[in-house]
Amino acid sequence: MKEFGSPYKEIDSRKFNTWCKYTKRLDTYGRGCVHDCHYCYASALLDFRGLFNTQLPAVARLDEIRQALNGLTKYDVVRIGSMTDCFQPIEKKQGITYQTILLLNYLRISYLIVTKSDLVASDEYCEIYDKELAHFQISISSTDDDKCLEYEKAPVTSKRIRAIEKLYKAGFDISVRLSPFMFEWCDIDVINAINCNKILIEFLKVNHWIQKRFKIDYSEYSLHFGGHLNLQLERKIELVEKITGFKQKSVGEYVKDHYLYFRDNVNFNKNDCCNLNLKHYETINQLQLWR
């Protein structure tokens, strides 16, 4: 079975202009993702080097995951699903994400699961999530089931929305992750009607690889920043203002000036655009300010 290097890494947020405070990343599957999203930054980084196989992702080993987590504490948050989806179809056979969740529960380490799959809300997984530790973001980019299948092979949006609402109804810390926000194909009324109290909005950033694979109208992506094309701030503000169906709204940003605007004027939690409901939040925030 194909293997990859360490399943764990810690990114330098400032280097990559992500402004993300959750820098500890864990991939239970790697070097490939069956969802094959045409806007995927991971495939853009790895495919040209022959390191990304959409049909046969590598599977992490639990002993390596355990070793990678040594030294982390209850004040850390590990994001599961960074370069590849942790709930892609191979999980049904391999179950490494399931085993990793059990391990994180045992170690009392908080985890943020980011996925496009409704498998995350299946009963067998809901039974093992620890509500003090588990946080979720389920990504959608379009409200049109047929349209989304043209550029990603993940479960359709309607299934993901049902998964969001199931986890929310069960009392988990869950956010809609509108990422990337493909405004041309989003019915805002559908977005606003999702039964969930939190949403995180992220806009598409475009490089040459994405333009080659993802055939959309890029005429509005006129702002150059960090080697990518982006929407202008005024357009982003206009789109964000239409999203009104959530008590807590946040925008995750790549362009520094845009990040500062949304942090100060929109984001529910100005210290955390992911807006996680962390039991030890104040302690975590203070620790990360000094790192």
N, C-alpha and C positions, 0 to 999 in steps of 0.2 A: 504494500500500500504506500502511496506517495506520502512523503513527510516534508515538513518545512522546519525552519529554524525555531527560535524561541517563540512560543505563542504569546508572550507578554512583552510589552515595551512601554516606555514612558516618553511621551512626546514633549518637545519644546514648543509650547504654545506661541511664544513670541516669535520664534523662528519661522513658524508656518502661518502666522497671522490668524490664528483661530480664536484667540482670546478665551480659550476654554479652560476652566479650572479642573476638569476631570481628565487629567493627563495620563492616568494609568489605564492602559488598554490591553484587553485580552481577546484573542481570537481562538475560538474552539475549532474553527476550520480556516484554512488559509490557502493562498496561492491559487484561488479560483472560487467562483460562486455561480451556482446554477441560475440564480436570478438574472444574471447577465444584463444589468441595467446599462443602457447606452450612455448615460451621463456619469457613470461610475468613475470616481477619481482613482480607486485602487487599480482598476484595469488599465487606466491611463498611465499609471506609474509603472506597472509590472508587465503588461502584455508585450510591449516592444522588446523586452529583455527575455521573453520566453518563459516568464515566471507566473503566468496566469492562465489557468485552464478552467473554462466555464463548465465543462462536463465532468471533471474529476478533481474536486477540491481535496486538499490534503487534510488529514485528521490529526489534531493535537493529541498528545499522550497525557493522561491524567497525572502521571508522576512528574512530568515536566511542568505542568500547571501548578501542582503542589509546590514544587521547588521554587517556581517563579513568585509565588505568593508569600514565601517566607520573608518575614520582616515587616509585612503590612499589618496595620492595626485597625481597630474599630473606627479610627478617625479617617481612614482611607475609603475611597469609592472607586471600584474597578468597573470600567465600561466594557461590557461583553458585546462584541460585534463592532469592530473598528474598520478593518479592511474588508471583511467578508461577513455575511449574515450568519448569525449563530443558530438560526432556525431554518436554514435551507433544507430541502427534502432529505439529504443524507442523514440528518439528525434522527429521523425515524428509525434508521437502522443502527447507527453508531451510538447515539445517546450521550455523546461527550458533553454537550451543554447541560443535560440533565445531571450528569455526575458532577460537573463543575459547580452547579447551583448547590447541590448537597454539600460539597466541600466548602464553599463560601459560607453557607449556613453554619457549618461546624466550626469554622474559624472565626465566625462573627464579623465578617467583612462585608460592608455594603456593596451592592452591585447595581449598575444601570444597564438594563438590557435594551438594545436598539435593534429593531427588526422590521422587516416588511411581511412577516409571515403570521397568519392566524394560528399557527401551531402553538405559539407562545401562550395562548389563552385556553388550550385544551385542558380538560379536567386533570389529567395525570400530572401536568406541570403546576396547575393552580394549587394542587394539594401539597406541593413541596415549597412554594415560595414563602419566605418569611417576611411578614408585613413591616417589620422594623428594618429590614435590610434591602428589600427588593424595590426597585424603581424601574419604570418602563417608559419607552418612547416607541410608538408604532408609527412608521413612516407611510405617508401617502403623498402623491404628487399630482394626481388627477382624480376627479370624481367620476370619470367615464371609464367603466370597466373595459370596454372594447379598446378605447384609446390607450390605456395604460399597457395593455398586452402587446402593443406595437413596439414598445421600447423597454419593457421589463418583463421577465418571466416569473415574477413573484405572484402569490395569490392576489386575486383582483381586489380592488379598493373596497367593494361592498363587504367582503369577508374581513378585511382589516378593520373596518369601522365596527363591525359586530364584535370583533375581538377587543377593541378599545372599550366599547360599552360594557362588555362582560367584565373586564378587569376593573373598570371604574365602579360598576355596580357592586362588585365584590369587596370594594374598599381599598384597592391597591393605589399606590402613587403612580398615576399614569398620565401621560401627555400625548395629545395628538402631535405628531411631528410632520408638519407640512413642509416636506423637504425632498427634492427641490420644489418650490412652489411654482407649478406650471400654470400660471394664471389664465392662459388661453383655454385650458381644458378643465378648469375648476368651476363648478357651480357653487358660488359662495353661499347660497341658501342651504345647500347640502352640507357644506362645511360647518356653518353656524348651527345646524340642527343636530350635530353629533352630541350625544349625551356624555359629556366629559367636561370637567371644569378648567382644564389647562390645555394650552396650545403653544407650541414652539414653531416659529416660522423661519425658514431658511431659503434664501434665493439661490438660483443657479449661478455658478461661476463657471466661465467657459474658457477652455484652452483649445489648442489645435486638435488634440485627440478627440475631445468631446464634439467639436464641430464636425469632424470627419464621420463620427458614428451616429450622432444625434441630429437628425435633419428637422430643424425648426427654423422659424423666422428669428434671426438674431439682430434685426435692425435696431431694436431698443437697447441692446447690450453695447453701449457706446463708451462706458467708463473703463479705462485701462488701470488695473491695480494688481501688483504682485504677479504679473505674467498672465493674468486672466481678464476677460471681458465681463463687465457687470452692468446691471441696471443702474441708472442714475438714482440718487437718494430721493428726489422728489417723486419718482415713479414708485419706488418702494413704499414710501409713506402713503401714497394714494391707495395702494393695494392693501397695506396693513390696516388702514382705517376701515376697510370694508368688512373685516373680520371682527364680529361683535358678539358672537355667541358663547363666549367663554369668560369666566370670572377672572382668570389669570392668563394674561397674554405676554409672550416673550418673542423677541427676534434675536436669532443667533447670527452674528455677522462676521465677515471676512475683511471687509474694507474698514480700516480703523476709524475714519470719521463717521461712517455709518454706524459702526458699533457704539461709538460714544453717543450719537444722537438717540438711538433706540434704548440704550441703557438708561439715559437720563429722562426720556420722555414717554417710553412705552413699557419697558420691561417691569413685570410685577415685582421681581426681586432684582434690584440693581446690582447685587453682588454675584448673581448667578443666573445667566440667561436660560440654563436648563431648568431652573426653578424646582430643584428637588426638595422634597419634604424630608429633611434630614433631622433625626433625633438629636444629633450632636452638631447641628449646623454652625452655631456660633464658634465652637471650638475649632471645627474644621476650617472655617473662614479665617480665623486668626492664624492658624498654623500655615495656611497656604499664602497668606499675605507676607509671611516672613521667609518663604522658600525662594 
